[in-house]
Amino acid sequence: MDDLIYLDNAATAWPKPESVYKFMIEKYRSCGVNPGRSGFDKAIEAGDIVESLRKRLTSFFGGDEDVPERLCFTYNATDALNLIIQGTLSEGDHVVTTNLEHNSVIRPINHLVRDNNVEVTYVPFDNNGFVDPDEIKKAIKPNTKLVIVNHGSNVLGTVQPIGEFGKTCKEMGVTFAVDSSQTAGVIPIDMKEMNIDILAFTGHKALMGCTGIGGMCVRKHVDIRQTRSGGTGVKSAYPYHLEEYPYRMEFGTPNIVGIAALFAGQEWIEEQGIENIHSTEMSLAQKLSDGFKGIEGVNVYCCDDLNNHLSTVSINVEGIDAGNVGIMLDVDFNIATRTGLHCAPLVHKQQGIADAGGAVRFSIGPFNTDNHIQVAVEAVTEIAQRAKEISSRLIPK
């Protein structure tokens, strides 16, 4: 619907810039063929887009620009994180992660714990939603092979001190991997400066690409073990999957339309300026958080200070479970949010709200407006008033 107020950008950023829609369709029409597999002009043109984006994203993330082939494309961040986790950990290894993680990290690790005798330590966050770097350091053991953390929480919106984590990992000789699903495209990332060894990213959120595209950037001093094999279009007579990057981490025909969308998304981000995008979103997030805090019966999580924060605000309305609040927002006010555990159950468990159905998440994007925020605050005010009236009728006189 044209009048939909979309506040679910932490799941997928929407709408996209018009330039992204135009470029991805145009390129898919003009050269939507297998890139680099053949010598004809269309294949070369498609291949040029792929290789150009590798270079742009390597530079954007502060990777090793002399080896852009270590920027590898995957289906999404979940796909990349599976490849990273399964290709780094072996039987008897220990991995450190946090209670802020998405299931794209939790589940692959838990499968290795159950099936491959891998050990894991989940580090909790503090009352403000941040992980203490000293707690990461304390969790590292002699057999720790990997520290993998979420840069920005998809529930609480808190942005972790990645540089401090990276410094500790470098000093202790442990591979450091970061899930940048919520931050890539809205928070500056410099892998060299932050001592990030492997960065996983997705295209459909703040990078302004489409669904079905993501990837990883791998520093040149790190290798990930191959866990898949298949076609590459290169050295087809060789009986095993190629060990060199990007083929080491890429399998089969790439998503050329997704790559084109991500390419156009990069153009748009560079035009707007990543700092400008973030500051605009955070201005709206501050208004949203302040508005919710002024409503009796509404609980707002980890938004006392919005420094080092994303434009994500999670709440609950006392007396109504999160799912029903989401339905009311949708049906009565035409506001799209995300409710439940947000594929991050440990966050909700530590907050003590998992058994109550999680929370209602409002996540702001670059195309939201002051009016959207005002309507959202008014809607939650009305819902909280309904809850209060229902509660008063249930209390015996």
C-alpha positions, 0 to 999 in steps of 0.5 A: 500500500502506498501509505504504508509506514515501513519500520522494518528496515533491520530485516530488509531495507525498503524501498530501495533508491530508484537508481538501484531498481533501474540499474539492476533491471537494465543490467539484467536485460543487457548482460544477464549472462554467466559472467566471465565464462565465455569470451563473448561481449555480454559475458565480458560486460557481466564479468566487469561488473562483478570484478568492479564490485569486488574492488569497490567493496574491498575498499569500502570495507578497508580490506586488502586492496591488492587482493580484491579477489578475497571479496567473495559473493554468497547468497546472503550473510547467513550463507557467508557465516556458515562458510566461515564458521564451518570452514574455520572450526574443527573438532576440539576447537573453541569459539567465542561469541556473544548473547547478541548474535543472530541465529545465523551464528548461533545455529551453525556453532551449535551444530558443531558443538553437538556434532563435531565436539566444538566448544563455545562460550557465549559472552553476555552483554551489560544492561546497556546492551554492550559487550565488555572487551575484557569479557571477550579476552577472559573467554579466550582459551588456549584452544580458541580458534575463532571469535565471531561477533555481531557488529550491531544488534538487530534487536537492541541496536547497540554497536559493539566496540569492534576495534577493541575486540579485534586488538585483543584477538590480534594480540592473542593470535585468534581469528576475528570474524564480524557479522556486519549485517546491520552495520554495513552501509550505515556504520564505517568499517575498516578491517585493517584498522579494526583488526577484522580478519573476516567480514560477513555482509548482506546486500539487502539491508543498509547496503541497499541491494536486493535480497539473495546477495551477500558475501565475505571479505577475507584478509590475505593472512587468513584462509577458510577451509573449503566445505563445498565444491562445484562449478566455477567456469575455470579450469574445468578439467581439474577434478577438485574445487579450486583453492584460489580466491574467489573460487575457493568460496564461490560455487556455481553461477553468481547472482548477477542481478543481485551484484548489479543491485549491490553495485548501484547501492554502493553508488547511492551510498557514496553519493549520500555519504555514509555519515549523513545517512546514519545521522539522519536515521539517528535523529529520527531514532532519538525522536522515536525513543523519546516518544516511547519513553513518554508513554505510560506502560511502554518498556523501551530496551537499551535506548538510554543513550543512543551513542554507538547505536543503530536506528533500531528501537525495541519495545513492549506494551505492558498487558499486550504480547508483542505479536498482538501489538504488531498486529494492531500496528499493522491492521489499525495504523498501517505500520509495518514492524517486526515482532517476536524473537527476531532470530536472536533468542539469546538477546531476549532470554537475557532481557527476560522477555523470551517467554513473553513473546519477545519484543516489537522492533521499530527499525528506521531506514533512509526513506523514513520521515518525521511524520512516520515517527509521529504516527508511530508514537501516536499509535503506540500511545493509543495501544498502551491506553487500550491496554490500560483500559482493559487492565482496569476492567479486569481488576476486581473492584 
